[in-house]
Amino acid sequence: MLENICTAVLRDGNKLYNHFKSIDCDVNRYFIIDNSCNKDTTVQMAIALIKEHKPKYINEVIVLKSTQNTGFAGAVNLAIRQNVDCSYWLFTG
């Protein structure tokens, strides 16, 4: 089982949802950093779908909403800080 999969999203919620649906292995935590700042409704819709359709092989979905676009490096730092209980961090996009 993977401890976590981390990703950040700025726009185009369809890509986020497709990313989520492509996961086909056991994952303890799917961690999303929402960099959209509520400016892209497709991101909010995708997050709602992800939470609603979480498969049994993904233990939990956590969303961190950012008030500003942290960029990739900032998202990586945030994900590590929020997941210190993990031995490693898998970042995907």
C-alpha positions as a Markdown table, in Angstrom:
| # | Residue | x | y | z |
|---|---|---|---|---|
| 1 | Met | 0.0 | 0.0 | 0.0 |
| 2 | Leu | 1.2 | 3.5 | -0.9 |
| 3 | Glu | 1.2 | 5.8 | 2.1 |
| 4 | Asn | 0.1 | 8.8 | 0.1 |
| 5 | Ile | -0.3 | 10.4 | -3.3 |
| 6 | Cys | -0.1 | 14.2 | -3.3 |
| 7 | Thr | -1.2 | 16.5 | -6.1 |
| 8 | Ala | -1.9 | 20.2 | -6.6 |
| 9 | Val | -4.6 | 21.7 | -8.8 |
| 10 | Leu | -4.9 | 25.2 | -10.1 |
| 11 | Arg | -7.5 | 24.9 | -12.9 |
| 12 | Asp | -9.3 | 22.3 | -15.0 |
| 13 | Gly | -11.0 | 20.0 | -12.5 |
| 14 | Asn | -11.5 | 17.4 | -15.2 |
| 15 | Lys | -7.8 | 16.7 | -15.2 |
| 16 | Leu | -7.8 | 16.3 | -11.4 |
| 17 | Tyr | -10.8 | 13.9 | -11.6 |
| 18 | Asn | -9.1 | 11.9 | -14.4 |
| 19 | His | -5.9 | 11.8 | -12.3 |
| 20 | Phe | -7.9 | 10.4 | -9.3 |
| 21 | Lys | -9.7 | 7.8 | -11.4 |
| 22 | Ser | -6.4 | 6.6 | -12.8 |
| 23 | Ile | -5.3 | 5.3 | -9.4 |
| 24 | Asp | -5.6 | 1.5 | -9.3 |
| 25 | Cys | -3.7 | 0.5 | -6.2 |
| 26 | Asp | -4.1 | 0.7 | -2.5 |
| 27 | Val | -3.5 | 4.2 | -1.1 |
| 28 | Asn | -3.8 | 5.3 | 2.5 |
| 29 | Arg | -4.1 | 9.0 | 1.7 |
| 30 | Tyr | -4.9 | 11.0 | -1.5 |
| 31 | Phe | -3.9 | 14.6 | -0.6 |
| 32 | Ile | -5.0 | 17.4 | -2.8 |
| 33 | Ile | -3.7 | 21.0 | -2.6 |
| 34 | Asp | -6.4 | 23.3 | -4.1 |
| 35 | Asn | -4.5 | 26.2 | -5.5 |
| 36 | Ser | -7.6 | 27.5 | -7.5 |
| 37 | Cys | -8.6 | 30.0 | -4.8 |
| 38 | Asn | -12.2 | 29.3 | -5.7 |
| 39 | Lys | -11.7 | 30.9 | -9.2 |
| 40 | Asp | -12.4 | 27.7 | -11.1 |
| 41 | Thr | -15.7 | 26.0 | -10.4 |
| 42 | Thr | -14.6 | 22.8 | -12.2 |
| 43 | Val | -12.0 | 22.2 | -9.5 |
| 44 | Gln | -14.6 | 22.4 | -6.8 |
| 45 | Met | -16.9 | 20.1 | -8.7 |
| 46 | Ala | -14.1 | 17.6 | -9.2 |
| 47 | Ile | -13.2 | 17.6 | -5.5 |
| 48 | Ala | -16.8 | 17.0 | -4.7 |
| 49 | Leu | -16.9 | 14.0 | -7.1 |
| 50 | Ile | -13.7 | 12.6 | -5.7 |
| 51 | Lys | -15.1 | 12.7 | -2.2 |
| 52 | Glu | -18.4 | 11.2 | -3.3 |
| 53 | His | -16.8 | 8.4 | -5.4 |
| 54 | Lys | -13.9 | 7.4 | -3.3 |
| 55 | Pro | -13.1 | 3.7 | -3.9 |
| 56 | Lys | -12.5 | 1.4 | -1.0 |
| 57 | Tyr | -8.8 | 1.0 | -1.9 |
| 58 | Ile | -8.2 | 4.7 | -1.1 |
| 59 | Asn | -8.5 | 5.0 | 2.6 |
| 60 | Glu | -8.9 | 8.8 | 2.9 |
| 61 | Val | -9.1 | 12.0 | 0.7 |
| 62 | Ile | -7.8 | 15.2 | 2.3 |
| 63 | Val | -8.1 | 18.6 | 0.6 |
| 64 | Leu | -6.0 | 21.6 | 1.7 |
| 65 | Lys | -7.5 | 24.8 | 0.3 |
| 66 | Ser | -5.0 | 27.5 | -0.3 |
| 67 | Thr | -5.9 | 31.2 | -0.3 |
| 68 | Gln | -3.2 | 31.8 | -2.9 |
| 69 | Asn | -1.5 | 29.9 | -5.7 |
| 70 | Thr | 1.5 | 28.4 | -3.9 |
| 71 | Gly | 3.0 | 27.0 | -7.2 |
| 72 | Phe | 4.5 | 23.6 | -7.5 |
| 73 | Ala | 7.4 | 24.1 | -5.0 |
| 74 | Gly | 5.1 | 25.6 | -2.4 |
| 75 | Ala | 2.6 | 22.8 | -2.9 |
| 76 | Val | 5.3 | 20.2 | -2.3 |
| 77 | Asn | 6.4 | 22.0 | 0.9 |
| 78 | Leu | 2.8 | 22.2 | 2.1 |
| 79 | Ala | 2.1 | 18.6 | 1.4 |
| 80 | Ile | 5.2 | 17.5 | 3.4 |
| 81 | Arg | 4.3 | 19.8 | 6.3 |
| 82 | Gln | 0.7 | 18.4 | 6.4 |
| 83 | Asn | 1.8 | 14.8 | 6.1 |
| 84 | Val | 4.7 | 14.4 | 8.6 |
| 85 | Asp | 3.3 | 11.1 | 9.7 |
| 86 | Cys | 4.3 | 9.6 | 6.4 |
| 87 | Ser | 7.7 | 8.0 | 5.6 |
| 88 | Tyr | 7.7 | 9.4 | 2.0 |
| 89 | Trp | 5.6 | 11.6 | -0.3 |
| 90 | Leu | 4.6 | 10.7 | -3.8 |
| 91 | Phe | 3.9 | 13.8 | -5.9 |
| 92 | Thr | 2.0 | 13.4 | -9.1 |
| 93 | Gly | 0.3 | 15.7 | -11.6 |
